């Protein structure tokens, strides 16, 4: 897992630093394949839920 929580390169996973095929769909495909990254994304998302007015649409 990455040692930082700052996503500085959209072409790499912010959780494990693996290269992504693309910043959007590539990230989604990546977390579908990597359970640890999917769990880390879920944790991150739950932390910021109150920061997104109206919640998440996707």
Buried (B, 14 or more C-beta within 10 A) or exposed (E): EBEEEEBEEEEBBBBBEEEBEEEEEBBBEBBEEBEEBBEBBEEEEEEEEEEEEEEEEE
